């Protein structure tokens, strides 16, 4: 079990600390999206334009962190962001 020496959890999917780094990045992404959603819901001074820009910056940052995961972002996080934007700024 040579892989366990470098990876104490015994997860051999990624060598060494790369799996931990990946998990940290995923957790950071989840935290960022949660914070953006919180701001979109709670900041009463936020305009519709600012809110859409914030959602777009969130997406761009996520894609910078995970360049090959655009589809995953669009399937997982985009609907949540759009739902909050629609609730907060309904189209007339």
N, CA, C and O atoms as CSV, one atom per row, in Angstrom:
chain,resi,resn,atom,element,x,y,z
A,1,UNK,N,N,0.825,-1.184,0.000
A,1,UNK,CA,C,0.000,0.000,0.000
A,1,UNK,C,C,0.872,1.252,0.000
A,1,UNK,O,O,0.844,2.046,0.941
A,2,UNK,N,N,1.620,1.408,-1.035
A,2,UNK,CA,C,2.548,2.527,-1.135
A,2,UNK,C,C,1.817,3.855,-1.205
A,2,UNK,O,O,2.318,4.859,-0.701
A,3,UNK,N,N,0.637,3.880,-1.821
A,3,UNK,CA,C,-0.119,5.122,-1.940
A,3,UNK,C,C,-0.579,5.655,-0.602
A,3,UNK,O,O,-0.779,6.859,-0.443
A,4,UNK,N,N,-0.749,4.758,0.367
A,4,UNK,CA,C,-1.204,5.196,1.676
A,4,UNK,C,C,-0.139,5.971,2.426
A,4,UNK,O,O,-0.454,6.771,3.306
A,5,UNK,N,N,1.116,5.741,2.085
A,5,UNK,CA,C,2.196,6.453,2.757
A,5,UNK,C,C,2.116,7.957,2.472
A,5,UNK,O,O,2.279,8.778,3.374
A,6,UNK,N,N,1.861,8.304,1.204
A,6,UNK,CA,C,1.755,9.705,0.817
A,6,UNK,C,C,0.381,10.282,1.106
A,6,UNK,O,O,0.227,11.493,1.263
A,7,UNK,N,N,-0.599,9.426,1.173
A,7,UNK,CA,C,-1.969,9.869,1.365
A,7,UNK,C,C,-2.560,9.095,2.538
A,7,UNK,O,O,-3.053,7.982,2.353
A,8,UNK,N,N,-2.520,9.664,3.745
A,8,UNK,CA,C,-2.902,8.924,4.944
A,8,UNK,C,C,-4.335,8.414,4.940
A,8,UNK,O,O,-4.650,7.484,5.682
A,9,UNK,N,N,-5.204,8.988,4.136
A,9,UNK,CA,C,-6.593,8.529,4.098
A,9,UNK,C,C,-6.760,7.288,3.240
A,9,UNK,O,O,-7.807,6.641,3.255
A,10,UNK,N,N,-5.713,6.965,2.490
A,10,UNK,CA,C,-5.801,5.792,1.646
A,10,UNK,C,C,-6.514,6.042,0.336
A,10,UNK,O,O,-6.738,5.099,-0.423
A,11,UNK,N,N,-6.876,7.274,0.046
A,11,UNK,CA,C,-7.524,7.595,-1.225
A,11,UNK,C,C,-6.442,7.712,-2.287
A,11,UNK,O,O,-5.598,8.605,-2.220
A,12,UNK,N,N,-6.464,6.833,-3.246
A,12,UNK,CA,C,-5.409,6.841,-4.246
A,12,UNK,C,C,-5.860,7.458,-5.564
A,12,UNK,O,O,-5.162,7.334,-6.570
A,13,UNK,N,N,-6.998,8.112,-5.577
A,13,UNK,CA,C,-7.486,8.732,-6.810
A,13,UNK,C,C,-6.508,9.783,-7.314
A,13,UNK,O,O,-6.224,9.847,-8.510
A,14,UNK,N,N,-6.004,10.589,-6.426
A,14,UNK,CA,C,-5.053,11.623,-6.780
A,14,UNK,C,C,-3.827,11.471,-5.885
A,14,UNK,O,O,-3.972,11.239,-4.685
A,15,UNK,N,N,-2.633,11.596,-6.438
A,15,UNK,CA,C,-1.439,11.387,-5.625
A,15,UNK,C,C,-1.227,12.498,-4.610
A,15,UNK,O,O,-1.524,13.664,-4.866
A,16,UNK,N,N,-0.709,12.113,-3.459
A,16,UNK,CA,C,-0.308,13.068,-2.429
A,16,UNK,C,C,-1.414,13.990,-1.979
A,16,UNK,O,O,-2.530,13.551,-1.701
A,17,UNK,N,N,-1.099,15.289,-1.907
A,17,UNK,CA,C,-2.037,16.277,-1.411
A,17,UNK,C,C,-2.939,16.861,-2.473
A,17,UNK,O,O,-3.712,17.774,-2.182
A,18,UNK,N,N,-2.867,16.364,-3.700
A,18,UNK,CA,C,-3.697,16.933,-4.765
A,18,UNK,C,C,-5.175,16.748,-4.487
A,18,UNK,O,O,-5.983,17.620,-4.807
A,19,UNK,N,N,-5.533,15.625,-3.898
A,19,UNK,CA,C,-6.940,15.406,-3.574
A,19,UNK,C,C,-7.402,16.410,-2.524
A,19,UNK,O,O,-8.504,16.951,-2.616
A,20,UNK,N,N,-6.558,16.656,-1.530
A,20,UNK,CA,C,-6.891,17.650,-0.509
A,20,UNK,C,C,-7.025,19.033,-1.135
A,20,UNK,O,O,-7.927,19.790,-0.777
A,21,UNK,N,N,-6.129,19.368,-2.070
A,21,UNK,CA,C,-6.213,20.658,-2.754
A,21,UNK,C,C,-7.506,20.775,-3.539
A,21,UNK,O,O,-8.155,21.821,-3.532
A,22,UNK,N,N,-7.871,19.711,-4.207
A,22,UNK,CA,C,-9.116,19.709,-4.987
A,22,UNK,C,C,-10.321,19.887,-4.067
A,22,UNK,O,O,-11.236,20.649,-4.381
A,23,UNK,N,N,-10.326,19.199,-2.948
A,23,UNK,CA,C,-11.427,19.328,-1.990
A,23,UNK,C,C,-11.495,20.739,-1.415
A,23,UNK,O,O,-12.581,21.276,-1.198
A,24,UNK,N,N,-10.334,21.332,-1.169
A,24,UNK,CA,C,-10.298,22.719,-0.678
A,24,UNK,C,C,-10.890,23.667,-1.715
A,24,UNK,O,O,-11.657,24.567,-1.373
A,25,UNK,N,N,-10.533,23.464,-2.977
A,25,UNK,CA,C,-11.069,24.315,-4.042
A,25,UNK,C,C,-12.580,24.147,-4.173
A,25,UNK,O,O,-13.299,25.127,-4.368
A,26,UNK,N,N,-13.058,22.927,-4.068
A,26,UNK,CA,C,-14.501,22.684,-4.139
A,26,UNK,C,C,-15.197,23.370,-2.974
A,26,UNK,O,O,-16.232,24.012,-3.155
A,27,UNK,N,N,-14.634,23.235,-1.785
A,27,UNK,CA,C,-15.231,23.875,-0.601
A,27,UNK,C,C,-15.217,25.397,-0.738
A,27,UNK,O,O,-16.178,26.066,-0.362
A,28,UNK,N,N,-14.125,25.940,-1.277
A,28,UNK,CA,C,-14.035,27.389,-1.492
A,28,UNK,C,C,-15.094,27.844,-2.496
A,28,UNK,O,O,-15.713,28.894,-2.318
A,29,UNK,N,N,-15.298,27.056,-3.545
A,29,UNK,CA,C,-16.337,27.382,-4.538
A,29,UNK,C,C,-17.717,27.362,-3.893
A,29,UNK,O,O,-18.512,28.278,-4.106
A,30,UNK,N,N,-18.007,26.335,-3.112
A,30,UNK,CA,C,-19.306,26.248,-2.441
A,30,UNK,C,C,-19.513,27.442,-1.517
A,30,UNK,O,O,-20.597,28.025,-1.486
A,31,UNK,N,N,-18.487,27.803,-0.774
A,31,UNK,CA,C,-18.579,28.943,0.134
A,31,UNK,C,C,-18.810,30.236,-0.641
A,31,UNK,O,O,-19.627,31.067,-0.243
A,32,UNK,N,N,-18.087,30.403,-1.751
A,32,UNK,CA,C,-18.245,31.610,-2.558
A,32,UNK,C,C,-19.676,31.713,-3.096
A,32,UNK,O,O,-20.293,32.775,-3.018
A,33,UNK,N,N,-20.195,30.627,-3.635
A,33,UNK,CA,C,-21.555,30.649,-4.182
A,33,UNK,C,C,-22.562,30.935,-3.068
A,33,UNK,O,O,-23.491,31.720,-3.261
A,34,UNK,N,N,-22.386,30.313,-1.921
A,34,UNK,CA,C,-23.285,30.581,-0.791
A,34,UNK,C,C,-23.245,32.041,-0.370
A,34,UNK,O,O,-24.281,32.628,-0.056
A,35,UNK,N,N,-22.053,32.629,-0.362
A,35,UNK,CA,C,-21.933,34.043,0.017
A,35,UNK,C,C,-22.592,34.943,-1.024
A,35,UNK,O,O,-23.274,35.905,-0.669
A,36,UNK,N,N,-22.394,34.641,-2.290
A,36,UNK,CA,C,-23.015,35.436,-3.356
A,36,UNK,C,C,-24.534,35.335,-3.256
A,36,UNK,O,O,-25.235,36.340,-3.372
A,37,UNK,N,N,-25.039,34.131,-3.041
A,37,UNK,CA,C,-26.486,33.964,-2.879
A,37,UNK,C,C,-27.001,34.760,-1.681
A,37,UNK,O,O,-28.076,35.355,-1.746
A,38,UNK,N,N,-26.247,34.771,-0.607
A,38,UNK,CA,C,-26.635,35.523,0.581
A,38,UNK,C,C,-26.698,37.022,0.290
A,38,UNK,O,O,-27.642,37.699,0.695
A,39,UNK,N,N,-25.697,37.529,-0.407
A,39,UNK,CA,C,-25.690,38.950,-0.765
A,39,UNK,C,C,-26.856,39.265,-1.688
A,39,UNK,O,O,-27.533,40.277,-1.508
A,40,UNK,N,N,-27.096,38.410,-2.670
A,40,UNK,CA,C,-28.207,38.643,-3.592
A,40,UNK,C,C,-29.544,38.694,-2.859
A,40,UNK,O,O,-30.424,39.479,-3.214
A,41,UNK,N,N,-29.692,37.863,-1.847
A,41,UNK,CA,C,-30.948,37.828,-1.096
A,41,UNK,C,C,-31.074,38.993,-0.108
A,41,UNK,O,O,-32.180,39.493,0.101
A,42,UNK,N,N,-29.986,39.431,0.497
A,42,UNK,CA,C,-30.072,40.303,1.658
A,42,UNK,C,C,-29.707,41.761,1.429
A,42,UNK,O,O,-30.179,42.626,2.166
A,43,UNK,N,N,-28.883,42.061,0.434
A,43,UNK,CA,C,-28.443,43.446,0.248
A,43,UNK,C,C,-29.546,44.255,-0.418
A,43,UNK,O,O,-29.762,44.145,-1.625
A,44,UNK,N,N,-30.237,45.056,0.361
A,44,UNK,CA,C,-31.382,45.824,-0.134
A,44,UNK,C,C,-30.978,46.989,-1.031
A,44,UNK,O,O,-31.827,47.567,-1.709
A,45,UNK,N,N,-29.701,47.339,-1.044
A,45,UNK,CA,C,-29.237,48.452,-1.878
A,45,UNK,C,C,-28.710,47.978,-3.233
A,45,UNK,O,O,-28.309,48.788,-4.068
A,46,UNK,N,N,-28.713,46.685,-3.439
A,46,UNK,CA,C,-28.197,46.098,-4.663
A,46,UNK,C,C,-29.192,46.312,-5.804
A,46,UNK,O,O,-30.374,45.991,-5.679
A,47,UNK,N,N,-28.702,46.852,-6.904
A,47,UNK,CA,C,-29.570,47.028,-8.075
A,47,UNK,C,C,-29.592,45.725,-8.881
A,47,UNK,O,O,-28.767,44.837,-8.671
A,48,UNK,N,N,-30.539,45.632,-9.793
A,48,UNK,CA,C,-30.633,44.446,-10.639
A,48,UNK,C,C,-29.357,44.286,-11.470
A,48,UNK,O,O,-28.848,43.177,-11.633
A,49,UNK,N,N,-28.857,45.384,-11.981
A,49,UNK,CA,C,-27.629,45.347,-12.785
A,49,UNK,C,C,-26.457,44.846,-11.945
A,49,UNK,O,O,-25.701,43.981,-12.387
A,50,UNK,N,N,-26.304,45.383,-10.742
A,50,UNK,CA,C,-25.223,44.949,-9.852
A,50,UNK,C,C,-25.362,43.476,-9.488
A,50,UNK,O,O,-24.368,42.752,-9.420
A,51,UNK,N,N,-26.577,43.038,-9.258
A,51,UNK,CA,C,-26.827,41.647,-8.893
A,51,UNK,C,C,-26.435,40.710,-10.028
A,51,UNK,O,O,-25.804,39.680,-9.791
A,52,UNK,N,N,-26.800,41.057,-11.249
A,52,UNK,CA,C,-26.436,40.226,-12.393
A,52,UNK,C,C,-24.919,40.225,-12.614
A,52,UNK,O,O,-24.343,39.198,-12.974
A,53,UNK,N,N,-24.282,41.363,-12.401
A,53,UNK,CA,C,-22.821,41.422,-12.507
A,53,UNK,C,C,-22.166,40.539,-11.451
A,53,UNK,O,O,-21.188,39.849,-11.739
A,54,UNK,N,N,-22.692,40.554,-10.244
A,54,UNK,CA,C,-22.155,39.731,-9.171
A,54,UNK,C,C,-22.279,38.250,-9.517
A,54,UNK,O,O,-21.341,37.484,-9.300
A,55,UNK,N,N,-23.409,37.847,-10.043
A,55,UNK,CA,C,-23.609,36.456,-10.447
A,55,UNK,C,C,-22.644,36.080,-11.568
A,55,UNK,O,O,-22.094,34.979,-11.572
A,56,UNK,N,N,-22.441,36.975,-12.500
A,56,UNK,CA,C,-21.518,36.713,-13.608
A,56,UNK,C,C,-20.073,36.624,-13.121
A,56,UNK,O,O,-19.313,35.780,-13.596
A,57,UNK,N,N,-19.691,37.480,-12.185
A,57,UNK,CA,C,-18.333,37.405,-11.610
A,57,UNK,C,C,-18.140,36.107,-10.845
A,57,UNK,O,O,-17.056,35.523,-10.860
A,58,UNK,N,N,-19.191,35.659,-10.180
A,58,UNK,CA,C,-19.144,34.383,-9.463
A,58,UNK,C,C,-18.870,33.254,-10.456
A,58,UNK,O,O,-18.019,32.398,-10.215
A,59,UNK,N,N,-19.583,33.260,-11.549
A,59,UNK,CA,C,-19.388,32.235,-12.587
A,59,UNK,C,C,-17.976,32.306,-13.158
A,59,UNK,O,O,-17.322,31.274,-13.310
A,60,UNK,N,N,-17.500,33.501,-13.474
A,60,UNK,CA,C,-16.161,33.655,-14.036
A,60,UNK,C,C,-15.083,33.174,-13.063
A,60,UNK,O,O,-14.110,32.539,-13.468
A,61,UNK,N,N,-15.264,33.478,-11.794
A,61,UNK,CA,C,-14.308,33.030,-10.786
A,61,UNK,C,C,-14.327,31.511,-10.668
A,61,UNK,O,O,-13.275,30.880,-10.562
A,62,UNK,N,N,-15.504,30.934,-10.686
A,62,UNK,CA,C,-15.628,29.470,-10.623
A,62,UNK,C,C,-14.934,28.824,-11.820
A,62,UNK,O,O,-14.247,27.814,-11.669
A,63,UNK,N,N,-15.109,29.395,-12.994
A,63,UNK,CA,C,-14.482,28.829,-14.188
A,63,UNK,C,C,-12.973,29.045,-14.190
A,63,UNK,O,O,-12.241,28.263,-14.796
A,64,UNK,N,N,-12.502,30.081,-13.530
A,64,UNK,CA,C,-11.056,30.263,-13.374
A,64,UNK,C,C,-10.487,29.196,-12.442
A,64,UNK,O,O,-9.370,28.719,-12.640
A,65,UNK,N,N,-11.259,28.829,-11.432
A,65,UNK,CA,C,-10.828,27.793,-10.499
A,65,UNK,C,C,-10.893,26.406,-11.137
A,65,UNK,O,O,-10.027,25.564,-10.903
A,66,UNK,N,N,-11.934,26.179,-11.946
A,66,UNK,CA,C,-12.188,24.888,-12.591
A,66,UNK,C,C,-12.471,25.125,-14.079
A,66,UNK,O,O,-13.628,25.091,-14.498
A,67,UNK,N,N,-11.435,25.362,-14.870
A,67,UNK,CA,C,-11.636,25.759,-16.271
A,67,UNK,C,C,-12.417,24.767,-17.120
A,67,UNK,O,O,-13.099,25.168,-18.063
A,68,UNK,N,N,-12.332,23.509,-16.811
A,68,UNK,CA,C,-12.978,22.505,-17.648
A,68,UNK,C,C,-14.343,22.077,-17.118
A,68,UNK,O,O,-14.876,21.054,-17.549
A,69,UNK,N,N,-14.911,22.837,-16.194
A,69,UNK,CA,C,-16.160,22.424,-15.543
A,69,UNK,C,C,-17.313,23.392,-15.783
A,69,UNK,O,O,-18.169,23.572,-14.916
A,70,UNK,N,N,-17.335,24.009,-16.951
A,70,UNK,CA,C,-18.399,24.971,-17.264
A,70,UNK,C,C,-19.778,24.315,-17.218
A,70,UNK,O,O,-20.719,24.886,-16.666
A,71,UNK,N,N,-19.901,23.131,-17.788
A,71,UNK,CA,C,-21.185,22.438,-17.791
A,71,UNK,C,C,-21.634,22.123,-16.363
A,71,UNK,O,O,-22.808,22.279,-16.027
A,72,UNK,N,N,-20.697,21.683,-15.530
A,72,UNK,CA,C,-21.038,21.368,-14.141
A,72,UNK,C,C,-21.545,22.616,-13.421
A,72,UNK,O,O,-22.537,22.550,-12.696
A,73,UNK,N,N,-20.875,23.748,-13.614
A,73,UNK,CA,C,-21.335,24.990,-12.985
A,73,UNK,C,C,-22.735,25.338,-13.476
A,73,UNK,O,O,-23.611,25.686,-12.684
A,74,UNK,N,N,-22.938,25.243,-14.789
A,74,UNK,CA,C,-24.235,25.608,-15.361
A,74,UNK,C,C,-25.362,24.688,-14.890
A,74,UNK,O,O,-26.517,25.109,-14.818
A,75,UNK,N,N,-25.034,23.451,-14.572
A,75,UNK,CA,C,-26.049,22.515,-14.094
A,75,UNK,C,C,-26.307,22.626,-12.592
A,75,UNK,O,O,-27.434,22.438,-12.134
A,76,UNK,N,N,-25.266,22.930,-11.837
A,76,UNK,CA,C,-25.383,22.913,-10.375
A,76,UNK,C,C,-25.684,24.286,-9.789
A,76,UNK,O,O,-26.631,24.440,-9.018
A,77,UNK,N,N,-24.885,25.277,-10.151
A,77,UNK,CA,C,-24.973,26.574,-9.477
A,77,UNK,C,C,-25.786,27.620,-10.240
A,77,UNK,O,O,-26.454,28.448,-9.620
A,78,UNK,N,N,-25.740,27.597,-11.555
A,78,UNK,CA,C,-26.451,28.611,-12.336
A,78,UNK,C,C,-27.950,28.650,-12.018
A,78,UNK,O,O,-28.499,29.742,-11.866
A,79,UNK,N,N,-28.637,27.497,-11.911
A,79,UNK,CA,C,-30.072,27.551,-11.582
A,79,UNK,C,C,-30.339,28.198,-10.220
A,79,UNK,O,O,-31.335,28.904,-10.059
A,80,UNK,N,N,-29.477,27.970,-9.257
A,80,UNK,CA,C,-29.656,28.582,-7.936
A,80,UNK,C,C,-29.509,30.090,-8.027
A,80,UNK,O,O,-30.310,30.836,-7.463
A,81,UNK,N,N,-28.469,30.540,-8.749
A,81,UNK,CA,C,-28.260,31.983,-8.907
A,81,UNK,C,C,-29.428,32.610,-9.663
A,81,UNK,O,O,-29.931,33.661,-9.266
A,82,UNK,N,N,-29.858,31.978,-10.742
A,82,UNK,CA,C,-30.968,32.528,-11.526
A,82,UNK,C,C,-32.261,32.571,-10.729
A,82,UNK,O,O,-33.039,33.516,-10.858
A,83,UNK,N,N,-32.496,31.559,-9.908
A,83,UNK,CA,C,-33.720,31.527,-9.096
A,83,UNK,C,C,-33.750,32.714,-8.126
A,83,UNK,O,O,-34.779,33.374,-7.980
A,84,UNK,N,N,-32.631,32.976,-7.472
A,84,UNK,CA,C,-32.577,34.095,-6.533
A,84,UNK,C,C,-32.713,35.422,-7.277
A,84,UNK,O,O,-33.400,36.327,-6.806
A,85,UNK,N,N,-32.071,35.542,-8.424
A,85,UNK,CA,C,-32.196,36.778,-9.207
A,85,UNK,C,C,-33.643,36.996,-9.637
A,85,UNK,O,O,-34.142,38.120,-9.586
A,86,UNK,N,N,-34.316,35.935,-10.058
A,86,UNK,CA,C,-35.715,36.042,-10.489
A,86,UNK,C,C,-36.627,36.393,-9.320
A,86,UNK,O,O,-37.546,37.198,-9.469
A,87,UNK,N,N,-36.378,35.794,-8.156
A,87,UNK,CA,C,-37.188,36.107,-6.970
A,87,UNK,C,C,-36.983,37.560,-6.539
A,87,UNK,O,O,-37.931,38.250,-6.163
A,88,UNK,N,N,-35.756,37.999,-6.599
A,88,UNK,CA,C,-35.421,39.341,-6.120
A,88,UNK,C,C,-35.787,40.424,-7.129
A,88,UNK,O,O,-36.247,41.502,-6.752
A,89,UNK,N,N,-35.580,40.132,-8.418
A,89,UNK,CA,C,-35.832,41.110,-9.477
A,89,UNK,C,C,-36.706,40.476,-10.551
A,89,UNK,O,O,-36.217,40.143,-11.630
A,90,UNK,N,N,-37.991,40.308,-10.266
A,90,UNK,CA,C,-38.873,39.654,-11.245
A,90,UNK,C,C,-38.973,40.486,-12.529
A,90,UNK,O,O,-39.006,41.716,-12.498
A,91,UNK,N,N,-39.018,39.769,-13.657
A,91,UNK,CA,C,-39.178,40.463,-14.940
A,91,UNK,C,C,-40.629,40.869,-15.087
A,91,UNK,O,O,-41.538,40.129,-14.709
A,92,UNK,N,N,-40.833,42.044,-15.637
A,92,UNK,CA,C,-42.206,42.557,-15.763
A,92,UNK,C,C,-42.649,42.553,-17.175
A,92,UNK,O,O,-43.776,42.950,-17.470
